[in-house]
């Protein structure tokens, strides 16, 4: 390479560096800002995750402490004192209802389940379970027509607790003295694809108790 070519190459390189420096001075803040945003976003996400984990641990510890209270009435009070939102609040209401039933406080149990059943933001499975538990806990204190309407809604195709709702509807027929209707309902219940072994056993026992044949039509 001649001295002339070498000189031209050095000048070209110098011009390139000057241009890059000029571009950096003009637009470099954008790159720096982008890096800061990436780092900041990542840091914020990690912070949020850590806060959520901490909140979950605190909630779990609070629930465990409350559940360890032996007296059911005091357990209800301890559970109701826990602050929660979203799905955690729904879980808490189920626990309150369970403790209230144990304490024979039907009013408190139904009030806790009402919160879940009427929570439009709660998963459908939560709302349906709360509604089913309301029907079971209320028992005969709930008007028969209201009970039947609630169970028929829960027994619709695709609902998660359909088989259990159908069982309760069949039991209502038994209580009403509708033997033929009850037999038909329990036999249809045996054909439900989502039945559990326990539910099939109970349905079979009811059919036999009503004088029917589980294998017959």
JODANOR-V269384 format. One record per residue. PHI is phi in degrees with one decimal (999 if undefined). D_LAST is the distance of its C-alpha to the last C-alpha in Angstrom with 2 decimals. Layout:
phi=PHI d_last=D_LAST
phi=PHI d_last=D_LAST
This chain:
phi=999 d_last=103.72
phi=-76.5 d_last=106.78
phi=-61.0 d_last=107.75
phi=-65.8 d_last=107.00
phi=-64.0 d_last=103.42
phi=-63.8 d_last=102.91
phi=-63.8 d_last=104.21
phi=-62.0 d_last=101.92
phi=-64.6 d_last=98.87
phi=-65.3 d_last=99.76
phi=-63.6 d_last=100.24
phi=-60.1 d_last=96.91
phi=-62.9 d_last=95.14
phi=-65.0 d_last=96.87
phi=-62.2 d_last=95.85
phi=-62.4 d_last=92.24
phi=-65.7 d_last=92.29
phi=-61.8 d_last=93.86
phi=-66.9 d_last=91.20
phi=-62.6 d_last=88.40
phi=-64.4 d_last=90.07
phi=-65.1 d_last=90.42
phi=-63.7 d_last=86.77
phi=-64.4 d_last=85.76
phi=-63.0 d_last=87.97
phi=-83.4 d_last=86.42
phi=-119.0 d_last=82.75
phi=-61.4 d_last=82.48
phi=-61.5 d_last=81.22
phi=-66.5 d_last=78.04
phi=-63.6 d_last=77.33
phi=-63.3 d_last=78.17
phi=-62.7 d_last=75.92
phi=-61.7 d_last=73.04
phi=-63.5 d_last=73.50
phi=-63.0 d_last=73.65
phi=-65.4 d_last=70.49
phi=-62.8 d_last=68.63
phi=-63.4 d_last=69.91
phi=-64.8 d_last=69.28
phi=-63.3 d_last=65.72
phi=-61.9 d_last=64.90
phi=-63.3 d_last=66.51
phi=-65.4 d_last=64.67
phi=-62.3 d_last=61.29
phi=-64.6 d_last=62.09
phi=-65.8 d_last=63.21
phi=-61.8 d_last=60.03
phi=-60.7 d_last=57.93
phi=-64.0 d_last=60.00
phi=-66.0 d_last=59.63
phi=-65.5 d_last=55.84
phi=-62.8 d_last=55.69
phi=-65.2 d_last=57.95
phi=-63.6 d_last=55.88
phi=-64.7 d_last=52.70
phi=-65.2 d_last=54.45
phi=-64.4 d_last=55.82
phi=-63.2 d_last=52.45
phi=-61.4 d_last=50.84
phi=-65.1 d_last=53.71
phi=-64.9 d_last=53.50
phi=-65.8 d_last=49.77
phi=-60.1 d_last=50.24
phi=-63.9 d_last=53.07
phi=-66.4 d_last=51.11
phi=-66.3 d_last=48.03
phi=-78.4 d_last=50.38
phi=-70.4 d_last=51.27
phi=-72.9 d_last=49.81
phi=-75.4 d_last=49.83
phi=-60.4 d_last=46.79
phi=-65.7 d_last=48.73
phi=-69.8 d_last=51.61
phi=-65.8 d_last=49.25
phi=-58.8 d_last=47.97
phi=-61.8 d_last=51.60
phi=-65.2 d_last=52.43
phi=-68.8 d_last=49.53
phi=-66.7 d_last=50.33
phi=-79.9 d_last=53.91
phi=-78.4 d_last=52.96
phi=-87.8 d_last=53.70
phi=-156.9 d_last=51.14
phi=-143.7 d_last=49.91
phi=63.7 d_last=47.14
phi=-61.1 d_last=44.28
phi=-63.8 d_last=46.32
phi=-64.5 d_last=46.41
phi=-65.0 d_last=42.62
phi=-60.1 d_last=42.29
phi=-62.5 d_last=44.88
phi=-64.5 d_last=43.01
phi=-63.2 d_last=39.87
phi=-66.6 d_last=42.13
phi=-62.0 d_last=43.76
phi=-60.6 d_last=40.44
phi=-62.8 d_last=39.44
phi=-66.4 d_last=42.84
phi=-66.4 d_last=42.75
phi=-61.8 d_last=39.43
phi=-61.8 d_last=41.07
phi=-84.6 d_last=44.06
phi=61.0 d_last=41.86
phi=-106.8 d_last=43.25
phi=-60.2 d_last=40.25
phi=-59.7 d_last=42.53
phi=-66.3 d_last=43.96
phi=-63.8 d_last=40.57
phi=-66.9 d_last=39.21
phi=-64.0 d_last=42.53
phi=-66.0 d_last=42.33
phi=-70.1 d_last=38.77
phi=-59.2 d_last=39.83
phi=-59.9 d_last=42.45
phi=-72.3 d_last=39.99
phi=-60.4 d_last=37.38
phi=-99.3 d_last=40.21
phi=-87.9 d_last=42.01
phi=-63.2 d_last=41.68
phi=-86.4 d_last=43.30
phi=-76.6 d_last=40.77
phi=-58.6 d_last=38.09
phi=-59.0 d_last=34.74
phi=-62.1 d_last=33.12
phi=-65.0 d_last=35.72
phi=-65.5 d_last=35.22
phi=-67.2 d_last=31.43
phi=-63.9 d_last=31.77
phi=-63.2 d_last=34.41
phi=-65.3 d_last=32.33
phi=-63.1 d_last=29.34
phi=-64.6 d_last=31.81
phi=-59.8 d_last=33.41
phi=-62.8 d_last=30.22
phi=-67.2 d_last=29.60
phi=-72.3 d_last=33.26
phi=-65.4 d_last=33.82
phi=58.7 d_last=30.93
phi=-71.0 d_last=31.39
phi=-72.2 d_last=34.81
phi=-90.6 d_last=33.19
phi=-53.8 d_last=32.33
phi=-56.2 d_last=28.60
phi=-65.2 d_last=28.99
phi=-66.6 d_last=30.83
phi=-61.2 d_last=28.36
phi=-63.3 d_last=25.42
phi=-62.1 d_last=27.55
phi=-63.4 d_last=28.49
phi=-69.1 d_last=24.99
phi=-64.4 d_last=23.70
phi=-66.2 d_last=26.67
phi=-70.3 d_last=25.95
phi=-88.8 d_last=22.28
phi=-64.5 d_last=23.44
phi=-57.2 d_last=22.75
phi=92.2 d_last=25.40
phi=-76.2 d_last=26.42
phi=-63.8 d_last=27.04
phi=-113.6 d_last=25.26
phi=-53.7 d_last=22.19
phi=-58.1 d_last=19.67
phi=-67.0 d_last=21.84
phi=-67.4 d_last=22.16
phi=-63.1 d_last=18.41
phi=-62.1 d_last=18.28
phi=-65.6 d_last=21.15
phi=-65.5 d_last=19.65
phi=-65.3 d_last=16.57
phi=-65.5 d_last=19.22
phi=-63.9 d_last=21.13
phi=-66.2 d_last=18.37
phi=-60.5 d_last=18.42
phi=-65.0 d_last=22.20
phi=-80.9 d_last=22.17
phi=83.6 d_last=20.24
phi=-88.9 d_last=17.27
phi=-63.2 d_last=14.66
phi=-63.4 d_last=11.89
phi=-65.1 d_last=13.02
phi=-66.8 d_last=13.31
phi=-58.9 d_last=9.82
phi=-63.0 d_last=8.65
phi=-65.5 d_last=11.70
phi=-69.5 d_last=11.33
phi=-67.5 d_last=7.96
phi=-66.7 d_last=9.87
phi=-62.7 d_last=12.81
phi=-63.3 d_last=11.67
phi=-88.6 d_last=11.82
phi=-65.9 d_last=15.34
phi=-69.0 d_last=17.98
phi=-97.9 d_last=20.62
phi=-65.3 d_last=18.97
phi=-93.4 d_last=21.32
phi=-60.9 d_last=20.74
phi=-64.6 d_last=21.57
phi=-68.5 d_last=19.14
phi=-63.1 d_last=16.19
phi=-64.6 d_last=17.53
phi=-64.7 d_last=17.89
phi=-64.9 d_last=14.40
phi=-63.0 d_last=13.08
phi=-62.4 d_last=15.76
phi=-67.3 d_last=14.92
phi=-61.1 d_last=11.29
phi=-64.3 d_last=12.98
phi=-62.8 d_last=15.83
phi=-86.3 d_last=13.87
phi=86.5 d_last=12.63
phi=-98.4 d_last=9.00
phi=-116.6 d_last=7.65
phi=-57.1 d_last=7.89
phi=-89.5 d_last=6.90
phi=-92.0 d_last=3.77
phi=-89.7 d_last=0.00
